[in-house]
Each structure stands twice: as structure tokens, then as C-alpha cells.
């Protein structure tokens, strides 16, 4: 399964033997490069960046490190090796061989799934376009660029599926992926969270912690698909998604470490005093956490969804770690709890499990998020800090589904509109918060130096020292 680097599009899908597909993708490639030049990281085209590039899909050698100019990055098409005799693990087709071609009756739904996933990849690059101009260190700048090129490659993965399996419709959808723009009023990205601005590095770290975690769970569900090329594609994408979550988890941990260092030194937890000293106080971090968690929770869709039921029953999209769930994997008579408003409070009720698949995946996501935040809290405890960061209740600040518009506190209490207005400044970032965080965003690019508001990481990248010249400016 070695990837061919003699081709203009590195791949392990035998692209050279399919001349029609190769020509189609080579026609799309200049459009992609033009989009990257317009919407990729601002001002970075001349930089030599210490990047990881996929060279094979096995665990021993799926990446190599070296300096490359990002416009010359070898984006390509990589699928995990096929699993011999793989069978469909869920739904009405459970036990049948997986599909190597798209069944005609599922064509429209599969295309919809692939386009929606594919649309998130360029969107995040667009959201992060200007962040390099305010990086807190060269180490962080390099990590941003690594995330960006991998999102670009994930777009290639989805475009390959559209071109290979969906004909003219797929080619048109692939072009449309480069036509939409994050936050554009007339032609926005498909999902709301990918139209939110990412104006500062605290937002970026929260995005990679929460929104890339959504990516983990969505890709894991697609990795169960009966459509084997989609499953194999997303399994390889998950290898890189883990790094994106690491960037967020480690970045926020370093912000917390620096804040706690100053809190301990100055013997204060007063946000005004800490801001005067140039660090991000913990209540502000909590408000950003609340916002990004709630925006990401909405990405899972409505609590009850007939589309989710259809995708599962037809074998298009499974559940997180489907094979480890102890049920019949058909769910015809199964139930799952969802929340509803009853007598002025949130109450659980049993709903058909097939229709509640979005809610189940959302619950998996919340548990995983809590575990990540608990690791930060362990660090706070070790430093003798009493405050604990919390993942807000999944009904907090919802904009999608039956809970949208219901005023719910971060701890899950249904409250009045007046109570919401009285407390929202303590729960969500204010204009003053965002202005302060933005004021910290000066650019630090000397090797081994870091902005005042963030601590250095514990180690460098791929065994390199912290003062490595990770980005060589042209």
C-alpha cells in the first residue's frame, strides 16, 4: 500500500490506471491550488515549514518530516488497506459483504454525507487564515500550518470519492466545495460552526479541542460505513485528526499553566489583576470553553432525526465504536433517552434508538470532552488552585433541535429569559473578553521564544528542540 510519489497526485488508489479519473482530478487540482492561494494561511507561501507528510498508511511509516513550502505540499489520496472479507456490521444489511461501489438507491444520501463532511475541511482553513499573523511562537505557527495542510488533504480525500463514484454530480459538488466561503452571507459553509470566526489563538485552541473532536466522532461513525471506500478513507483521516485535538488540548493546557504560574507568583485570582499582568484569567477561559462546546454540540444535529435513522438502517453511517456496543446492531425495537422540557425542567424520556442516533453520538462526544477537561483540572489541583473548569450541560446555548431557544444554565437548570440576561456575561465571552484576548495576540516568531500568556510545551516536534527553526521565513 505504498503511496506513489511519482504521480502528480500522490495516492494508493491506483490512480495511474484510471486515466479518466486522473484527468478529472488533475483538472480539479489547479482550482484547489488557486483556492489555497486565496484562502489558505495568509502570507505563508514563501515559508519553508517543518511539516509531516504522509508517505504510507501503515502504522510504522505513515508520515515523514521535512521542510516544505505549503503550496508545494504533496496533497494526495490515501485509503487504509482493505480489510479482507469485511462484512457490514449494522443495519438492515448486517452480515452482507461491504460495498465497493455505490448502491443506486443510496446514491443521493451517500453524496450528501460526503459533501457535508468535505465542506468542513476547507472551512476550517478559511476560519484560521489570519492566525499566523498573531502566533504566540514559531512552534505554534508550525502546528497551525500542519493542521491546515492536513485539512486540505482531508478535502482531497472527500473529493476523490465524489469524482470516483458520483460522476458528473460528484464533479460539480467537488467544485462547489471550493466555491463556498466560511462566514459568507451569500454562500456560507454548510454547518453553522464552520461559519464562526476564529479571531484569536484561544479560539483556535478551543476549536481544535472541541470541533475537531466532533470530527473524531463523525469520522468514527463514517468509518463503520458499509460503503468500504468511505470507511477506509475516514479511518486514515482519523490518524491525523488525533494531532489536531492534541494541538487544542496541549495549547489550552499551556495557557492554563502560564495563568496559574502568575496566580501563584502574585498570590491573586483577581481577573482584573491577572489581565493587567498579561495572562488569560480562568473565568475567561471557562466562558470560551462554554461557547465552543455549545457551538460544537449543535453540529450533531437534532436530537431525533429520521435522516440519522435512515443512514443507520441502510448501512451508510454507524455509531462510535459500533463493534463494541452490546446490542443487535439493528435497533428496530431499542430505545435511547433524550431530553425534553416538562414542567419547567429538563426531563429524560425514552425515544426510538434509531431516531436518537445523533443524541447518542453527542453523548459520546460530551463524555470524551469531559475527560479532556478533567485532565486540565488535575493540573489545577496539583498546583493548589480550587477553581475547576466544567463542560457545560449539553442543553446550554443550543441553537438547533427541540432545545433551541430554551434558556438553560451551564449546570442544566431551565431559567427565565430575565435570569439568562442577568447571567449570560458570566457564561459566554463578552465583547470585552474578546477585545482583551485579541489585545494579547502579538506575533512571536523568534525560535524558542513564547508569548507572555502561554507556557512553552514540554517537548518539541518529532524530537526537535524547542528552539528549532520550525518555520524558515522567505
FIKOLBA-726882 format. One line per 2 residues: number of its first residue (from 1); their letters; for each residue x, y, z of C-alpha. Coordinates in pm, whole numbers, plus 50000, padded with zeros to 5 digits. Example, Ala and Ser with C-alpha at 12.3 -4.5 7.8 and 13.67 -1.06 7.14 Angstrom:
2
1 = AS = 51230,49550,50780 | 51367,49894,50714
This chain:
474
1 = XX = 50000,50000,50000 | 50293,50238,49941
3 = XX = 50192,50577,49809 | 50318,50676,49467
5 = XX = 50519,50998,49472 | 50600,50974,49105
7 = XX = 50245,51087,49028 | 50133,51449,49035
9 = XX = 49871,51338,49287 | 50028,51101,49544
11 = XX = 49791,50811,49601 | 49745,50448,49687
13 = XX = 49426,50402,49484 | 49594,50306,49153
15 = XX = 49507,50641,49001 | 49752,50588,48714
17 = XX = 49542,50302,48581 | 49223,50513,48567
19 = XX = 49303,50781,48312 | 48957,50936,48312
21 = XX = 48960,50983,48690 | 49320,51102,48682
23 = XX = 49239,51369,48425 | 48935,51480,48625
25 = XX = 49135,51519,48945 | 49422,51688,48764
27 = XX = 49166,51935,48628 | 49042,52000,48983
29 = XX = 49396,52036,49126 | 49466,52388,48985
31 = XX = 49132,52505,49124 | 49233,52370,49463
33 = XX = 49571,52545,49445 | 49400,52869,49344
35 = XX = 49166,52836,49643 | 49466,52770,49871
37 = XX = 49640,53079,49738 | 49331,53289,49804
39 = XX = 49207,53139,50131 | 49500,52944,50279
41 = XX = 49727,53080,50556 | 49788,53445,50483
43 = XX = 50135,53545,50369 | 50282,53196,50409
45 = XX = 50353,53091,50051 | 50728,53155,50069
47 = XX = 50786,52987,50407 | 50973,52659,50446
49 = XX = 50780,52475,50715 | 50883,52164,50911
51 = XX = 50581,51952,50819 | 50475,51592,50841
53 = XX = 50375,51441,50508 | 50203,51106,50464
55 = XX = 50420,50854,50280 | 50239,50531,50368
57 = XX = 49929,50425,50553 | 50076,50159,50780
59 = XX = 50146,50241,51143 | 50522,50218,51102
61 = XX = 50559,50484,50837 | 50254,50691,50762
63 = XX = 50447,51019,50784 | 50781,51179,50716
65 = XX = 50908,51513,50847 | 51090,51774,50647
67 = XX = 51085,52131,50524 | 50837,52213,50251
69 = XX = 50670,52522,50113 | 50300,52480,50177
71 = XX = 50188,52548,49818 | 50420,52256,49725
73 = XX = 50283,52022,49993 | 50209,51682,49838
75 = XX = 49837,51657,49897 | 49701,51325,49783
77 = XX = 49457,51040,49825 | 49520,50780,50093
79 = XX = 49293,50495,50197 | 49355,50246,50475
81 = XX = 49428,49896,50345 | 49118,49696,50261
83 = XX = 49005,49452,50529 | 48964,49109,50363
85 = XX = 48609,48973,50368 | 48481,49271,50566
87 = XX = 48109,49248,50642 | 47852,49518,50713
89 = XX = 47828,49548,51093 | 47488,49713,51141
91 = XX = 47152,49798,50992 | 46929,49611,50752
93 = XX = 47229,49479,50554 | 47416,49348,50858
95 = XX = 47629,49044,50772 | 47641,49116,50399
97 = XX = 47970,49197,50221 | 48059,49567,50224
99 = XX = 48007,49763,49903 | 48288,49865,49672
101 = XX = 48052,50070,49454 | 47763,50297,49549
103 = XX = 47424,50124,49552 | 47193,50324,49327
105 = XX = 46918,50357,49585 | 47161,50513,49838
107 = XX = 47345,50738,49596 | 47185,51069,49699
109 = XX = 47227,51011,50074 | 47589,50900,50039
111 = XX = 47670,51203,49830 | 47507,51426,50091
113 = XX = 47714,51271,50370 | 48041,51305,50178
115 = XX = 47972,51665,50073 | 47881,51771,50428
117 = XX = 48200,51616,50568 | 48408,51753,50282
119 = XX = 48273,52105,50332 | 48412,52124,50687
121 = XX = 48772,52072,50570 | 48831,52389,50363
123 = XX = 48603,52580,50601 | 48842,52539,50893
125 = XX = 49136,52654,50680 | 48939,52965,50589
127 = XX = 48846,53028,50954 | 49213,53009,51053
129 = XX = 49353,53206,50759 | 49481,53505,50957
131 = XX = 49602,53331,51273 | 49961,53300,51156
133 = XX = 49994,53678,51178 | 49945,53664,51557
135 = XX = 50112,53335,51653 | 50242,53304,52011
137 = XX = 50552,53113,51897 | 50718,52952,51599
139 = XX = 50627,52612,51747 | 50258,52708,51745
141 = XX = 50282,52858,51397 | 50415,52531,51265
143 = XX = 50135,52337,51437 | 49877,52568,51281
145 = XX = 50025,52506,50938 | 50028,52129,50998
147 = XX = 49659,52138,51082 | 49592,52348,50772
149 = XX = 49766,52118,50523 | 49601,51812,50674
151 = XX = 49258,51971,50644 | 49348,52031,50282
153 = XX = 49434,51664,50240 | 49108,51562,50405
155 = XX = 48932,51770,50142 | 49121,51575,49875
157 = XX = 49000,51252,50035 | 48635,51353,50000
159 = XX = 48685,51495,49650 | 48834,51166,49535
161 = XX = 48520,50985,49648 | 48299,51238,49470
163 = XX = 48497,51212,49146 | 48543,50837,49154
165 = XX = 48194,50726,49248 | 47945,51003,49161
167 = XX = 48019,51107,48804 | 47911,51448,48685
169 = XX = 47717,51520,49004 | 48028,51446,49207
171 = XX = 48247,51671,48993 | 48001,51957,49037
173 = XX = 47989,51904,49412 | 48371,51899,49425
175 = XX = 48384,52237,49253 | 48119,52375,49489
177 = XX = 48338,52278,49785 | 48584,52540,49662
179 = XX = 48312,52795,49591 | 48159,52832,49937
181 = XX = 48330,53053,50194 | 48326,53041,50572
183 = XX = 48104,53319,50706 | 47998,53443,50362
185 = XX = 47648,53591,50372 | 47550,53468,50026
187 = XX = 47742,53138,50000 | 47835,53015,50351
189 = XX = 47965,52680,50460 | 47701,52413,50523
191 = XX = 47734,52379,50902 | 47697,52674,51136
193 = XX = 48008,52617,51348 | 48220,52646,51035
195 = XX = 48094,52997,50970 | 48203,53124,51311
197 = XX = 48515,53343,51310 | 48836,53217,51471
199 = XX = 48994,53555,51552 | 49249,53457,51817
201 = XX = 49456,53167,51944 | 49239,53090,52245
203 = XX = 48952,53041,51998 | 49178,52828,51777
205 = XX = 49280,52600,52062 | 48916,52566,52170
207 = XX = 48819,52491,51810 | 49076,52215,51776
209 = XX = 48984,52073,52117 | 48607,52071,52062
211 = XX = 48526,52099,51692 | 48800,51861,51580
213 = XX = 48668,51627,51849 | 48334,51640,51669
215 = XX = 48537,51541,51364 | 48671,51242,51555
217 = XX = 48322,51115,51633 | 48173,51190,51292
219 = XX = 48466,51024,51115 | 48447,50726,51352
221 = XX = 48079,50681,51264 | 48162,50702,50893
223 = XX = 48449,50456,50940 | 48180,50194,51011
225 = XX = 48010,50259,50675 | 47906,49973,50453
227 = XX = 48049,50177,50163 | 48403,50048,50202
229 = XX = 48592,50328,50020 | 48436,50582,50260
231 = XX = 48519,50367,50563 | 48879,50319,50452
233 = XX = 48920,50691,50375 | 48790,50812,50710
235 = XX = 48996,50559,50905 | 49311,50713,50767
237 = XX = 49180,51064,50828 | 49133,50975,51197
239 = XX = 49510,50922,51225 | 49563,51291,51155
241 = XX = 49256,51414,51346 | 49423,51300,51669
243 = XX = 49702,51553,51615 | 49451,51833,51571
245 = XX = 49292,51754,51906 | 49639,51738,52063
247 = XX = 49709,52091,51939 | 49397,52214,52120
249 = XX = 49440,52009,52435 | 49805,52100,52475
251 = XX = 49751,52464,52378 | 49485,52525,52641
253 = XX = 49686,52335,52900 | 49980,52567,52832
255 = XX = 49759,52876,52867 | 49631,52743,53199
257 = XX = 49984,52663,53317 | 50102,53017,53246
259 = XX = 49799,53173,53417 | 49844,52954,53724
261 = XX = 50214,53039,53733 | 50127,53408,53755
263 = XX = 49840,53345,54002 | 50080,53163,54232
265 = XX = 50358,53416,54198 | 50132,53714,54259
267 = XX = 49902,53535,54505 | 49589,53652,54328
269 = XX = 49296,53512,54133 | 49150,53854,54054
271 = XX = 49078,53860,53678 | 49149,54233,53655
273 = XX = 49487,54193,53820 | 49575,53895,53601
275 = XX = 49476,54081,53287 | 49696,54369,53392
277 = XX = 49980,54115,53407 | 49905,53998,53053
279 = XX = 49761,53649,53104 | 49416,53498,53043
281 = XX = 49220,53453,53366 | 49045,53121,53429
283 = XX = 48687,53261,53420 | 48754,53392,53069
285 = XX = 48886,53050,52966 | 48566,52898,53107
287 = XX = 48348,53134,52904 | 48534,53048,52583
289 = XX = 48502,52682,52674 | 48125,52722,52720
291 = XX = 48087,52889,52383 | 48291,52645,52178
293 = XX = 48141,52342,52348 | 47786,52460,52283
295 = XX = 47854,52552,51920 | 48010,52210,51862
297 = XX = 47728,52022,52035 | 47493,52168,51773
299 = XX = 47698,52004,51497 | 47549,51667,51590
301 = XX = 47209,51784,51467 | 46858,51740,51600
303 = XX = 46807,51511,51899 | 46563,51298,51698
305 = XX = 46635,51256,51330 | 46470,51046,51062
307 = XX = 46776,51104,50843 | 47004,50954,51107
309 = XX = 46773,50653,51130 | 46782,50612,50752
311 = XX = 47161,50643,50735 | 47198,50373,51001
313 = XX = 46938,50130,50871 | 47078,50149,50519
315 = XX = 47435,50098,50642 | 47573,50439,50544
317 = XX = 47678,50565,50888 | 47722,50368,51209
319 = XX = 47783,50456,51571 | 48106,50534,51752
321 = XX = 48289,50203,51804 | 47994,50010,51668
323 = XX = 48154,49670,51720 | 48194,49731,52095
325 = XX = 47825,49802,52156 | 47640,49506,52305
327 = XX = 47309,49507,52117 | 47163,49362,51798
329 = XX = 47306,49645,51578 | 46969,49677,51409
331 = XX = 46785,49879,51678 | 46439,49808,51546
333 = XX = 46289,49784,51897 | 46559,49962,52100
335 = XX = 46521,50286,52295 | 46757,50567,52396
337 = XX = 46697,50860,52635 | 46656,51215,52504
339 = XX = 46578,51538,52686 | 46258,51738,52671
341 = XX = 46114,52033,52857 | 45846,51922,53106
343 = XX = 45703,52119,53398 | 45972,52383,53364
345 = XX = 46267,52140,53380 | 46464,51912,53151
347 = XX = 46342,51554,53177 | 46465,51239,53013
349 = XX = 46232,51024,52809 | 46281,50708,52610
351 = XX = 46279,50752,52232 | 46337,50510,51945
353 = XX = 46710,50445,51937 | 46718,50466,51559
355 = XX = 46590,50822,51567 | 46813,50917,51862
357 = XX = 47146,50828,51696 | 47255,51193,51680
359 = XX = 47189,51221,52053 | 47388,50909,52128
361 = XX = 47686,51039,51930 | 47651,51375,52106
363 = XX = 47662,51197,52444 | 47977,51010,52337
365 = XX = 48131,51343,52243 | 48037,51507,52575
367 = XX = 48189,51222,52777 | 48511,51247,52578
369 = XX = 48519,51626,52622 | 48470,51592,52998
371 = XX = 48764,51352,53017 | 48983,51604,52835
373 = XX = 48881,51892,53061 | 48933,51674,53369
375 = XX = 49298,51644,53270 | 49328,52023,53291
377 = XX = 49154,52016,53629 | 49406,51762,53756
379 = XX = 49678,52012,53671 | 49490,52284,53859
381 = XX = 49452,52058,54162 | 49821,51976,54167
383 = XX = 49900,52348,54172 | 49662,52408,54463
385 = XX = 49402,52601,54258 | 49045,52548,54379
387 = XX = 48861,52656,54064 | 48760,52377,53824
389 = XX = 48674,52409,53458 | 48349,52244,53351
391 = XX = 48197,52128,53025 | 47855,52293,53015
393 = XX = 47535,52091,53002 | 47455,51974,52650
395 = XX = 47134,52181,52652 | 47322,52507,52721
397 = XX = 47310,52772,52447 | 47158,52536,52191
399 = XX = 47060,52676,51851 | 46948,52351,51682
401 = XX = 46682,52095,51772 | 46394,52100,52022
403 = XX = 46616,52254,52292 | 46693,52559,52078
405 = XX = 46559,52873,52237 | 46517,52720,52582
407 = XX = 46720,52914,52836 | 46942,52666,53020
409 = XX = 47227,52745,53259 | 47566,52573,53220
411 = XX = 47471,52333,53501 | 47150,52229,53325
413 = XX = 46880,52436,53500 | 46599,52578,53293
415 = XX = 46583,52950,53369 | 46383,53254,53264
417 = XX = 46486,53494,52992 | 46549,53752,53260
419 = XX = 46781,53520,53450 | 46964,53444,53128
421 = XX = 47019,53812,53055 | 47135,53869,53412
423 = XX = 47398,53594,53395 | 47499,53549,53032
425 = XX = 47804,53776,53073 | 47938,53524,53325
427 = XX = 47871,53230,53094 | 47967,53337,52741
429 = XX = 48252,53556,52613 | 48170,53924,52619
431 = XX = 48287,54187,52374 | 48531,54298,52645
433 = XX = 48665,53943,52678 | 48724,53914,52308
435 = XX = 48882,54257,52290 | 49120,54170,52574
437 = XX = 49220,53834,52429 | 49273,53999,52092
439 = XX = 49498,54258,52256 | 49737,53979,52358
441 = XX = 49778,53850,52006 | 50118,53989,51914
443 = XX = 50338,53783,51683 | 50630,53592,51838
445 = XX = 50847,53416,51579 | 51199,53401,51725
447 = XX = 51295,53034,51771 | 51242,52917,52130
449 = XX = 51051,53228,52241 | 50687,53232,52354
451 = XX = 50425,53497,52418 | 50376,53600,52781
453 = XX = 50027,53445,52802 | 50127,53087,52718
455 = XX = 50387,52844,52853 | 50630,52651,52634
457 = XX = 50534,52291,52558 | 50700,52003,52738
459 = XX = 50885,51893,52423 | 50942,51983,52062
461 = XX = 50811,51822,51746 | 50949,51489,51629
463 = XX = 51231,51504,51882 | 51343,51851,51775
465 = XX = 51443,52106,52043 | 51202,52382,52140
467 = XX = 51429,52641,51978 | 51423,52460,51645
469 = XX = 51360,52686,51349 | 51029,52518,51265
471 = XX = 50941,52787,51011 | 51201,52944,50783
473 = XX = 51072,53273,50652 | 51148,53357,50292
